[in-house]
Amino acid sequence: MPKIKTNSSAKKRFKVTGSGKIKRRHAFTSHILTKKSKKRKRRLAKAAIVHPSEVRRIKKMLNI
């Protein structure tokens, strides 16, 4: 039986925490930053936890 490959795009975008939760980056942080407030940009810069409804799908892509 061959090994199952990890989805390359998923492994670049997600990290697993020590407790098993999946971390992700926020969207809307790459360009057109002048119209966004400092507060909003600060909040978007921090990592977020993946929503429980998406966890199963992402874990499947990461082979966890």
PDB file of N, CA, C, O and CB in Angstrom:
ATOM      1  N   MET A   1       0.857  -1.186   0.000  1.00  0.00           N
ATOM      2  CA  MET A   1       0.000   0.000   0.000  1.00  0.00           C
ATOM      3  C   MET A   1       0.898   1.244   0.000  1.00  0.00           C
ATOM      4  O   MET A   1       1.737   1.380   0.891  1.00  0.00           O
ATOM      5  CB  MET A   1      -0.972   0.001   1.242  1.00  0.00           C
ATOM      6  N   PRO A   2       0.749   2.159  -0.975  1.00  0.00           N
ATOM      7  CA  PRO A   2       1.601   3.355  -0.998  1.00  0.00           C
ATOM      8  C   PRO A   2       1.206   4.351   0.087  1.00  0.00           C
ATOM      9  O   PRO A   2       0.094   4.322   0.613  1.00  0.00           O
ATOM     10  CB  PRO A   2       1.529   4.029  -2.368  1.00  0.00           C
ATOM     11  N   LYS A   3       2.148   5.227   0.401  1.00  0.00           N
ATOM     12  CA  LYS A   3       1.875   6.272   1.384  1.00  0.00           C
ATOM     13  C   LYS A   3       0.909   7.288   0.785  1.00  0.00           C
ATOM     14  O   LYS A   3       0.885   7.489  -0.429  1.00  0.00           O
ATOM     15  CB  LYS A   3       3.188   6.964   1.841  1.00  0.00           C
ATOM     16  N   ILE A   4       0.115   7.927   1.641  1.00  0.00           N
ATOM     17  CA  ILE A   4      -0.812   8.963   1.182  1.00  0.00           C
ATOM     18  C   ILE A   4      -0.079  10.295   1.195  1.00  0.00           C
ATOM     19  O   ILE A   4       0.549  10.658   2.190  1.00  0.00           O
ATOM     20  CB  ILE A   4      -2.099   9.021   2.076  1.00  0.00           C
ATOM     21  N   LYS A   5      -0.161  11.016   0.092  1.00  0.00           N
ATOM     22  CA  LYS A   5       0.524  12.304   0.006  1.00  0.00           C
ATOM     23  C   LYS A   5      -0.263  13.383   0.740  1.00  0.00           C
ATOM     24  O   LYS A   5      -1.494  13.390   0.737  1.00  0.00           O
ATOM     25  CB  LYS A   5       0.733  12.706  -1.462  1.00  0.00           C
ATOM     26  N   THR A   6       0.477  14.296   1.370  1.00  0.00           N
ATOM     27  CA  THR A   6      -0.116  15.460   2.021  1.00  0.00           C
ATOM     28  C   THR A   6      -0.406  16.494   0.946  1.00  0.00           C
ATOM     29  O   THR A   6       0.385  16.659   0.018  1.00  0.00           O
ATOM     30  CB  THR A   6       0.826  16.044   3.133  1.00  0.00           C
ATOM     31  N   ASN A   7      -1.516  17.184   1.057  1.00  0.00           N
ATOM     32  CA  ASN A   7      -1.854  18.246   0.116  1.00  0.00           C
ATOM     33  C   ASN A   7      -0.864  19.398   0.307  1.00  0.00           C
ATOM     34  O   ASN A   7      -0.778  19.975   1.392  1.00  0.00           O
ATOM     35  CB  ASN A   7      -3.332  18.732   0.318  1.00  0.00           C
ATOM     36  N   SER A   8      -0.117  19.730  -0.753  1.00  0.00           N
ATOM     37  CA  SER A   8       0.952  20.735  -0.665  1.00  0.00           C
ATOM     38  C   SER A   8       0.442  22.122  -0.294  1.00  0.00           C
ATOM     39  O   SER A   8       1.087  22.832   0.477  1.00  0.00           O
ATOM     40  CB  SER A   8       1.689  20.813  -1.978  1.00  0.00           C
ATOM     41  N   SER A   9      -0.712  22.513  -0.837  1.00  0.00           N
ATOM     42  CA  SER A   9      -1.240  23.838  -0.517  1.00  0.00           C
ATOM     43  C   SER A   9      -1.665  23.918   0.943  1.00  0.00           C
ATOM     44  O   SER A   9      -1.517  24.960   1.582  1.00  0.00           O
ATOM     45  CB  SER A   9      -2.423  24.178  -1.428  1.00  0.00           C
ATOM     46  N   ALA A  10      -2.192  22.816   1.469  1.00  0.00           N
ATOM     47  CA  ALA A  10      -2.641  22.797   2.868  1.00  0.00           C
ATOM     48  C   ALA A  10      -1.462  22.848   3.831  1.00  0.00           C
ATOM     49  O   ALA A  10      -1.526  23.542   4.846  1.00  0.00           O
ATOM     50  CB  ALA A  10      -3.480  21.546   3.142  1.00  0.00           C
ATOM     51  N   LYS A  11      -0.394  22.129   3.531  1.00  0.00           N
ATOM     52  CA  LYS A  11       0.738  22.113   4.463  1.00  0.00           C
ATOM     53  C   LYS A  11       1.433  23.467   4.549  1.00  0.00           C
ATOM     54  O   LYS A  11       2.090  23.769   5.545  1.00  0.00           O
ATOM     55  CB  LYS A  11       1.741  21.052   4.047  1.00  0.00           C
ATOM     56  N   LYS A  12       1.286  24.291   3.492  1.00  0.00           N
ATOM     57  CA  LYS A  12       1.864  25.636   3.508  1.00  0.00           C
ATOM     58  C   LYS A  12       0.994  26.619   4.293  1.00  0.00           C
ATOM     59  O   LYS A  12       1.498  27.622   4.799  1.00  0.00           O
ATOM     60  CB  LYS A  12       2.056  26.140   2.080  1.00  0.00           C
ATOM     61  N   ARG A  13      -0.303  26.339   4.397  1.00  0.00           N
ATOM     62  CA  ARG A  13      -1.242  27.295   4.977  1.00  0.00           C
ATOM     63  C   ARG A  13      -1.669  27.009   6.412  1.00  0.00           C
ATOM     64  O   ARG A  13      -2.123  27.917   7.109  1.00  0.00           O
ATOM     65  CB  ARG A  13      -2.442  27.352   4.135  1.00  0.00           C
ATOM     66  N   PHE A  14      -1.533  25.777   6.862  1.00  0.00           N
ATOM     67  CA  PHE A  14      -2.026  25.410   8.186  1.00  0.00           C
ATOM     68  C   PHE A  14      -0.948  24.801   9.066  1.00  0.00           C
ATOM     69  O   PHE A  14      -0.045  24.117   8.583  1.00  0.00           O
ATOM     70  CB  PHE A  14      -3.172  24.447   8.057  1.00  0.00           C
ATOM     71  N   LYS A  15      -1.056  25.063  10.383  1.00  0.00           N
ATOM     72  CA  LYS A  15      -0.151  24.474  11.369  1.00  0.00           C
ATOM     73  C   LYS A  15      -1.021  23.872  12.471  1.00  0.00           C
ATOM     74  O   LYS A  15      -2.092  24.391  12.784  1.00  0.00           O
ATOM     75  CB  LYS A  15       0.865  25.546  11.949  1.00  0.00           C
ATOM     76  N   VAL A  16      -0.552  22.785  13.047  1.00  0.00           N
ATOM     77  CA  VAL A  16      -1.287  22.133  14.121  1.00  0.00           C
ATOM     78  C   VAL A  16      -0.683  22.571  15.453  1.00  0.00           C
ATOM     79  O   VAL A  16       0.535  22.528  15.625  1.00  0.00           O
ATOM     80  CB  VAL A  16      -1.252  20.577  13.969  1.00  0.00           C
ATOM     81  N   THR A  17      -1.526  22.992  16.394  1.00  0.00           N
ATOM     82  CA  THR A  17      -1.060  23.413  17.718  1.00  0.00           C
ATOM     83  C   THR A  17      -0.807  22.181  18.581  1.00  0.00           C
ATOM     84  O   THR A  17      -1.140  21.061  18.195  1.00  0.00           O
ATOM     85  CB  THR A  17      -2.096  24.358  18.400  1.00  0.00           C
ATOM     86  N   GLY A  18      -0.223  22.397  19.736  1.00  0.00           N
ATOM     87  CA  GLY A  18       0.057  21.300  20.649  1.00  0.00           C
ATOM     88  C   GLY A  18      -1.181  20.571  21.115  1.00  0.00           C
ATOM     89  O   GLY A  18      -1.142  19.365  21.362  1.00  0.00           O
ATOM     90  N   SER A  19      -2.287  21.299  21.238  1.00  0.00           N
ATOM     91  CA  SER A  19      -3.533  20.683  21.689  1.00  0.00           C
ATOM     92  C   SER A  19      -4.328  20.053  20.541  1.00  0.00           C
ATOM     93  O   SER A  19      -5.401  19.492  20.765  1.00  0.00           O
ATOM     94  CB  SER A  19      -4.389  21.716  22.394  1.00  0.00           C
ATOM     95  N   GLY A  20      -3.799  20.145  19.302  1.00  0.00           N
ATOM     96  CA  GLY A  20      -4.444  19.507  18.163  1.00  0.00           C
ATOM     97  C   GLY A  20      -5.356  20.404  17.349  1.00  0.00           C
ATOM     98  O   GLY A  20      -5.965  19.955  16.378  1.00  0.00           O
ATOM     99  N   LYS A  21      -5.456  21.689  17.741  1.00  0.00           N
ATOM    100  CA  LYS A  21      -6.261  22.625  16.959  1.00  0.00           C
ATOM    101  C   LYS A  21      -5.456  23.023  15.719  1.00  0.00           C
ATOM    102  O   LYS A  21      -4.237  22.861  15.682  1.00  0.00           O
ATOM    103  CB  LYS A  21      -6.657  23.888  17.811  1.00  0.00           C
ATOM    104  N   ILE A  22      -6.150  23.543  14.714  1.00  0.00           N
ATOM    105  CA  ILE A  22      -5.473  23.947  13.483  1.00  0.00           C
ATOM    106  C   ILE A  22      -5.476  25.462  13.379  1.00  0.00           C
ATOM    107  O   ILE A  22      -6.522  26.106  13.460  1.00  0.00           O
ATOM    108  CB  ILE A  22      -6.149  23.315  12.242  1.00  0.00           C
ATOM    109  N   LYS A  23      -4.265  26.027  13.196  1.00  0.00           N
ATOM    110  CA  LYS A  23      -4.096  27.468  13.074  1.00  0.00           C
ATOM    111  C   LYS A  23      -4.095  27.854  11.606  1.00  0.00           C
ATOM    112  O   LYS A  23      -3.661  27.088  10.747  1.00  0.00           O
ATOM    113  CB  LYS A  23      -2.795  27.934  13.761  1.00  0.00           C
ATOM    114  N   ARG A  24      -4.596  29.073  11.327  1.00  0.00           N
ATOM    115  CA  ARG A  24      -4.593  29.599   9.967  1.00  0.00           C
ATOM    116  C   ARG A  24      -4.318  31.094  10.014  1.00  0.00           C
ATOM    117  O   ARG A  24      -4.402  31.714  11.074  1.00  0.00           O
ATOM    118  CB  ARG A  24      -5.939  29.306   9.250  1.00  0.00           C
ATOM    119  N   ARG A  25      -3.989  31.671   8.862  1.00  0.00           N
ATOM    120  CA  ARG A  25      -3.817  33.119   8.761  1.00  0.00           C
ATOM    121  C   ARG A  25      -5.137  33.758   8.348  1.00  0.00           C
ATOM    122  O   ARG A  25      -5.992  33.111   7.744  1.00  0.00           O
ATOM    123  CB  ARG A  25      -2.695  33.476   7.749  1.00  0.00           C
ATOM    124  N   HIS A  26      -5.290  35.018   8.678  1.00  0.00           N
ATOM    125  CA  HIS A  26      -6.468  35.756   8.240  1.00  0.00           C
ATOM    126  C   HIS A  26      -6.311  36.173   6.776  1.00  0.00           C
ATOM    127  O   HIS A  26      -5.194  36.318   6.278  1.00  0.00           O
ATOM    128  CB  HIS A  26      -6.699  36.995   9.136  1.00  0.00           C
ATOM    129  N   ALA A  27      -7.425  36.360   6.106  1.00  0.00           N
ATOM    130  CA  ALA A  27      -7.428  36.876   4.736  1.00  0.00           C
ATOM    131  C   ALA A  27      -7.368  38.407   4.783  1.00  0.00           C
ATOM    132  O   ALA A  27      -7.430  38.998   5.861  1.00  0.00           O
ATOM    133  CB  ALA A  27      -8.698  36.389   3.952  1.00  0.00           C
ATOM    134  N   PHE A  28      -7.252  39.033   3.641  1.00  0.00           N
ATOM    135  CA  PHE A  28      -7.270  40.498   3.477  1.00  0.00           C
ATOM    136  C   PHE A  28      -6.079  41.188   4.131  1.00  0.00           C
ATOM    137  O   PHE A  28      -6.235  42.272   4.693  1.00  0.00           O
ATOM    138  CB  PHE A  28      -8.550  41.065   4.054  1.00  0.00           C
ATOM    139  N   THR A  29      -4.890  40.583   4.073  1.00  0.00           N
ATOM    140  CA  THR A  29      -3.714  41.201   4.705  1.00  0.00           C
ATOM    141  C   THR A  29      -2.607  41.529   3.715  1.00  0.00           C
ATOM    142  O   THR A  29      -1.581  42.084   4.108  1.00  0.00           O
ATOM    143  CB  THR A  29      -3.168  40.287   5.773  1.00  0.00           C
ATOM    144  N   SER A  30      -2.788  41.200   2.445  1.00  0.00           N
ATOM    145  CA  SER A  30      -1.661  41.309   1.515  1.00  0.00           C
ATOM    146  C   SER A  30      -1.549  42.645   0.774  1.00  0.00           C
ATOM    147  O   SER A  30      -0.436  43.114   0.536  1.00  0.00           O
ATOM    148  CB  SER A  30      -1.757  40.223   0.518  1.00  0.00           C
ATOM    149  N   HIS A  31      -2.653  43.256   0.410  1.00  0.00           N
ATOM    150  CA  HIS A  31      -2.569  44.523  -0.327  1.00  0.00           C
ATOM    151  C   HIS A  31      -3.808  45.370  -0.063  1.00  0.00           C
ATOM    152  O   HIS A  31      -4.746  44.934   0.605  1.00  0.00           O
ATOM    153  CB  HIS A  31      -2.411  44.266  -1.845  1.00  0.00           C
ATOM    154  N   ILE A  32      -3.795  46.594  -0.600  1.00  0.00           N
ATOM    155  CA  ILE A  32      -4.831  47.606  -0.344  1.00  0.00           C
ATOM    156  C   ILE A  32      -4.984  47.807   1.173  1.00  0.00           C
ATOM    157  O   ILE A  32      -6.081  47.714   1.723  1.00  0.00           O
ATOM    158  CB  ILE A  32      -6.202  47.180  -0.988  1.00  0.00           C
ATOM    159  N   LEU A  33      -3.859  48.082   1.819  1.00  0.00           N
ATOM    160  CA  LEU A  33      -3.862  48.222   3.275  1.00  0.00           C
ATOM    161  C   LEU A  33      -4.116  49.657   3.729  1.00  0.00           C
ATOM    162  O   LEU A  33      -4.345  49.892   4.915  1.00  0.00           O
ATOM    163  CB  LEU A  33      -2.547  47.740   3.839  1.00  0.00           C
ATOM    164  N   THR A  34      -4.078  50.617   2.808  1.00  0.00           N
ATOM    165  CA  THR A  34      -4.223  52.026   3.194  1.00  0.00           C
ATOM    166  C   THR A  34      -5.613  52.345   3.716  1.00  0.00           C
ATOM    167  O   THR A  34      -5.759  53.184   4.606  1.00  0.00           O
ATOM    168  CB  THR A  34      -3.911  52.922   2.015  1.00  0.00           C
ATOM    169  N   LYS A  35      -6.631  51.696   3.184  1.00  0.00           N
ATOM    170  CA  LYS A  35      -8.001  51.988   3.622  1.00  0.00           C
ATOM    171  C   LYS A  35      -8.420  51.210   4.863  1.00  0.00           C
ATOM    172  O   LYS A  35      -9.493  51.452   5.416  1.00  0.00           O
ATOM    173  CB  LYS A  35      -8.963  51.691   2.507  1.00  0.00           C
ATOM    174  N   LYS A  36      -7.577  50.276   5.302  1.00  0.00           N
ATOM    175  CA  LYS A  36      -7.893  49.491   6.495  1.00  0.00           C
ATOM    176  C   LYS A  36      -7.296  50.170   7.722  1.00  0.00           C
ATOM    177  O   LYS A  36      -6.176  50.678   7.674  1.00  0.00           O
ATOM    178  CB  LYS A  36      -7.364  48.037   6.362  1.00  0.00           C
ATOM    179  N   SER A  37      -8.040  50.175   8.811  1.00  0.00           N
ATOM    180  CA  SER A  37      -7.569  50.842  10.021  1.00  0.00           C
ATOM    181  C   SER A  37      -6.420  50.061  10.660  1.00  0.00           C
ATOM    182  O   SER A  37      -6.257  48.866  10.414  1.00  0.00           O
ATOM    183  CB  SER A  37      -8.721  51.010  11.023  1.00  0.00           C
ATOM    184  N   LYS A  38      -5.635  50.745  11.476  1.00  0.00           N
ATOM    185  CA  LYS A  38      -4.516  50.102  12.171  1.00  0.00           C
ATOM    186  C   LYS A  38      -5.019  48.971  13.058  1.00  0.00           C
ATOM    187  O   LYS A  38      -4.410  47.905  13.147  1.00  0.00           O
ATOM    188  CB  LYS A  38      -3.734  51.129  13.010  1.00  0.00           C
ATOM    189  N   LYS A  39      -6.142  49.232  13.710  1.00  0.00           N
ATOM    190  CA  LYS A  39      -6.737  48.233  14.595  1.00  0.00           C
ATOM    191  C   LYS A  39      -7.113  46.970  13.825  1.00  0.00           C
ATOM    192  O   LYS A  39      -6.868  45.855  14.284  1.00  0.00           O
ATOM    193  CB  LYS A  39      -7.972  48.810  15.296  1.00  0.00           C
ATOM    194  N   ARG A  40      -7.704  47.158  12.660  1.00  0.00           N
ATOM    195  CA  ARG A  40      -8.112  46.026  11.826  1.00  0.00           C
ATOM    196  C   ARG A  40      -6.894  45.243  11.328  1.00  0.00           C
ATOM    197  O   ARG A  40      -6.898  44.012  11.335  1.00  0.00           O
ATOM    198  CB  ARG A  40      -8.950  46.517  10.631  1.00  0.00           C
ATOM    199  N   LYS A  41      -5.856  45.959  10.899  1.00  0.00           N
ATOM    200  CA  LYS A  41      -4.643  45.297  10.401  1.00  0.00           C
ATOM    201  C   LYS A  41      -3.934  44.529  11.510  1.00  0.00           C
ATOM    202  O   LYS A  41      -3.394  43.448  11.275  1.00  0.00           O
ATOM    203  CB  LYS A  41      -3.686  46.327   9.788  1.00  0.00           C
ATOM    204  N   ARG A  42      -3.936  45.082  12.703  1.00  0.00           N
ATOM    205  CA  ARG A  42      -3.331  44.409  13.865  1.00  0.00           C
ATOM    206  C   ARG A  42      -4.067  43.112  14.168  1.00  0.00           C
ATOM    207  O   ARG A  42      -3.450  42.078  14.426  1.00  0.00           O
ATOM    208  CB  ARG A  42      -3.349  45.334  15.107  1.00  0.00           C
ATOM    209  N   ARG A  43      -5.385  43.180  14.134  1.00  0.00           N
ATOM    210  CA  ARG A  43      -6.206  42.009  14.408  1.00  0.00           C
ATOM    211  C   ARG A  43      -6.026  40.931  13.336  1.00  0.00           C
ATOM    212  O   ARG A  43      -5.985  39.741  13.647  1.00  0.00           O
ATOM    213  CB  ARG A  43      -7.673  42.410  14.506  1.00  0.00           C
ATOM    214  N   LEU A  44      -5.922  41.348  12.090  1.00  0.00           N
ATOM    215  CA  LEU A  44      -5.749  40.409  10.983  1.00  0.00           C
ATOM    216  C   LEU A  44      -4.363  39.761  10.969  1.00  0.00           C
ATOM    217  O   LEU A  44      -4.193  38.668  10.428  1.00  0.00           O
ATOM    218  CB  LEU A  44      -5.990  41.119   9.668  1.00  0.00           C
ATOM    219  N   ALA A  45      -3.377  40.430  11.560  1.00  0.00           N
ATOM    220  CA  ALA A  45      -2.013  39.907  11.567  1.00  0.00           C
ATOM    221  C   ALA A  45      -1.870  38.673  12.454  1.00  0.00           C
ATOM    222  O   ALA A  45      -0.989  37.843  12.231  1.00  0.00           O
ATOM    223  CB  ALA A  45      -1.050  40.982  12.029  1.00  0.00           C
ATOM    224  N   LYS A  46      -2.731  38.556  13.450  1.00  0.00           N
ATOM    225  CA  LYS A  46      -2.658  37.419  14.373  1.00  0.00           C
ATOM    226  C   LYS A  46      -3.278  36.174  13.749  1.00  0.00           C
ATOM    227  O   LYS A  46      -4.174  36.261  12.909  1.00  0.00           O
ATOM    228  CB  LYS A  46      -3.364  37.754  15.698  1.00  0.00           C
ATOM    229  N   ALA A  47      -2.791  35.036  14.170  1.00  0.00           N
ATOM    230  CA  ALA A  47      -3.315  33.765  13.663  1.00  0.00           C
ATOM    231  C   ALA A  47      -4.707  33.511  14.220  1.00  0.00           C
ATOM    232  O   ALA A  47      -5.074  34.034  15.273  1.00  0.00           O
ATOM    233  CB  ALA A  47      -2.373  32.599  14.029  1.00  0.00           C
ATOM    234  N   ALA A  48      -5.472  32.707  13.505  1.00  0.00           N
ATOM    235  CA  ALA A  48      -6.816  32.338  13.936  1.00  0.00           C
ATOM    236  C   ALA A  48      -6.918  30.822  13.986  1.00  0.00           C
ATOM    237  O   ALA A  48      -6.108  30.114  13.388  1.00  0.00           O
ATOM    238  CB  ALA A  48      -7.895  32.934  12.989  1.00  0.00           C
ATOM    239  N   ILE A  49      -7.900  30.341  14.689  1.00  0.00           N
ATOM    240  CA  ILE A  49      -8.160  28.900  14.769  1.00  0.00           C
ATOM    241  C   ILE A  49      -9.225  28.557  13.732  1.00  0.00           C
ATOM    242  O   ILE A  49     -10.210  29.279  13.576  1.00  0.00           O
ATOM    243  CB  ILE A  49      -8.619  28.473  16.219  1.00  0.00           C
ATOM    244  N   VAL A  50      -9.017  27.454  13.031  1.00  0.00           N
ATOM    245  CA  VAL A  50      -9.956  27.009  12.003  1.00  0.00           C
ATOM    246  C   VAL A  50     -11.287  26.641  12.653  1.00  0.00           C
ATOM    247  O   VAL A  50     -11.319  26.041  13.727  1.00  0.00           O
ATOM    248  CB  VAL A  50      -9.381  25.802  11.214  1.00  0.00           C
ATOM    249  N   HIS A  51     -12.380  27.005  11.995  1.00  0.00           N
ATOM    250  CA  HIS A  51     -13.724  26.729  12.501  1.00  0.00           C
ATOM    251  C   HIS A  51     -13.959  25.220  12.579  1.00  0.00           C
ATOM    252  O   HIS A  51     -13.540  24.477  11.691  1.00  0.00           O
ATOM    253  CB  HIS A  51     -14.792  27.397  11.600  1.00  0.00           C
ATOM    254  N   PRO A  52     -14.630  24.767  13.642  1.00  0.00           N
ATOM    255  CA  PRO A  52     -14.859  23.319  13.822  1.00  0.00           C
ATOM    256  C   PRO A  52     -15.488  22.598  12.633  1.00  0.00           C
ATOM    257  O   PRO A  52     -15.220  21.417  12.413  1.00  0.00           O
ATOM    258  CB  PRO A  52     -15.729  23.110  15.003  1.00  0.00           C
ATOM    259  N   SER A  53     -16.318  23.296  11.868  1.00  0.00           N
ATOM    260  CA  SER A  53     -16.963  22.657  10.714  1.00  0.00           C
ATOM    261  C   SER A  53     -15.978  22.364   9.576  1.00  0.00           C
ATOM    262  O   SER A  53     -16.269  21.538   8.710  1.00  0.00           O
ATOM    263  CB  SER A  53     -18.088  23.543  10.196  1.00  0.00           C
ATOM    264  N   GLU A  54     -14.825  23.026   9.567  1.00  0.00           N
ATOM    265  CA  GLU A  54     -13.822  22.836   8.512  1.00  0.00           C
ATOM    266  C   GLU A  54     -12.685  21.917   8.936  1.00  0.00           C
ATOM    267  O   GLU A  54     -11.907  21.470   8.093  1.00  0.00           O
ATOM    268  CB  GLU A  54     -13.255  24.171   8.095  1.00  0.00           C
ATOM    269  N   VAL A  55     -12.576  21.627  10.236  1.00  0.00           N
ATOM    270  CA  VAL A  55     -11.427  20.883  10.770  1.00  0.00           C
ATOM    271  C   VAL A  55     -11.277  19.507  10.116  1.00  0.00           C
ATOM    272  O   VAL A  55     -10.170  19.114   9.746  1.00  0.00           O
ATOM    273  CB  VAL A  55     -11.567  20.720  12.283  1.00  0.00           C
ATOM    274  N   ARG A  56     -12.368  18.785   9.975  1.00  0.00           N
ATOM    275  CA  ARG A  56     -12.309  17.426   9.421  1.00  0.00           C
ATOM    276  C   ARG A  56     -11.741  17.426   8.000  1.00  0.00           C
ATOM    277  O   ARG A  56     -10.938  16.561   7.651  1.00  0.00           O
ATOM    278  CB  ARG A  56     -13.709  16.788   9.425  1.00  0.00           C
ATOM    279  N   ARG A  57     -12.154  18.388   7.190  1.00  0.00           N
ATOM    280  CA  ARG A  57     -11.703  18.498   5.804  1.00  0.00           C
ATOM    281  C   ARG A  57     -10.211  18.800   5.729  1.00  0.00           C
ATOM    282  O   ARG A  57      -9.496  18.212   4.918  1.00  0.00           O
ATOM    283  CB  ARG A  57     -12.494  19.582   5.074  1.00  0.00           C
ATOM    284  N   ILE A  58      -9.736  19.726   6.581  1.00  0.00           N
ATOM    285  CA  ILE A  58      -8.329  20.124   6.573  1.00  0.00           C
ATOM    286  C   ILE A  58      -7.444  19.007   7.124  1.00  0.00           C
ATOM    287  O   ILE A  58      -6.354  18.764   6.606  1.00  0.00           O
ATOM    288  CB  ILE A  58      -8.130  21.409   7.392  1.00  0.00           C
ATOM    289  N   LYS A  59      -7.909  18.334   8.167  1.00  0.00           N
ATOM    290  CA  LYS A  59      -7.146  17.206   8.710  1.00  0.00           C
ATOM    291  C   LYS A  59      -6.969  16.103   7.675  1.00  0.00           C
ATOM    292  O   LYS A  59      -5.937  15.433   7.638  1.00  0.00           O
ATOM    293  CB  LYS A  59      -7.837  16.645   9.953  1.00  0.00           C
ATOM    294  N   LYS A  60      -7.975  15.921   6.841  1.00  0.00           N
ATOM    295  CA  LYS A  60      -7.900  14.939   5.766  1.00  0.00           C
ATOM    296  C   LYS A  60      -6.831  15.337   4.742  1.00  0.00           C
ATOM    297  O   LYS A  60      -6.100  14.484   4.238  1.00  0.00           O
ATOM    298  CB  LYS A  60      -9.272  14.791   5.080  1.00  0.00           C
ATOM    299  N   MET A  61      -6.746  16.625   4.443  1.00  0.00           N
ATOM    300  CA  MET A  61      -5.732  17.113   3.508  1.00  0.00           C
ATOM    301  C   MET A  61      -4.331  16.988   4.081  1.00  0.00           C
ATOM    302  O   MET A  61      -3.371  16.748   3.348  1.00  0.00           O
ATOM    303  CB  MET A  61      -6.008  18.559   3.139  1.00  0.00           C
ATOM    304  N   LEU A  62      -4.216  17.154   5.422  1.00  0.00           N
ATOM    305  CA  LEU A  62      -2.906  17.085   6.090  1.00  0.00           C
ATOM    306  C   LEU A  62      -2.547  15.668   6.529  1.00  0.00           C
ATOM    307  O   LEU A  62      -1.448  15.438   7.035  1.00  0.00           O
ATOM    308  CB  LEU A  62      -2.890  18.008   7.298  1.00  0.00           C
ATOM    309  N   ASN A  63      -3.454  14.728   6.342  1.00  0.00           N
ATOM    310  CA  ASN A  63      -3.255  13.326   6.771  1.00  0.00           C
ATOM    311  C   ASN A  63      -2.967  13.213   8.256  1.00  0.00           C
ATOM    312  O   ASN A  63      -2.017  12.547   8.666  1.00  0.00           O
ATOM    313  CB  ASN A  63      -2.112  12.692   5.990  1.00  0.00           C
ATOM    314  N   ILE A  64      -3.792  13.867   9.057  1.00  0.00           N
ATOM    315  CA  ILE A  64      -3.633  13.810  10.526  1.00  0.00           C
ATOM    316  C   ILE A  64      -4.620  12.804  11.066  1.00  0.00           C
ATOM    317  O   ILE A  64      -4.676  12.582  12.275  1.00  0.00           O
ATOM    318  CB  ILE A  64      -3.852  15.218  11.194  1.00  0.00           C
TER     319      ILE A  64
END
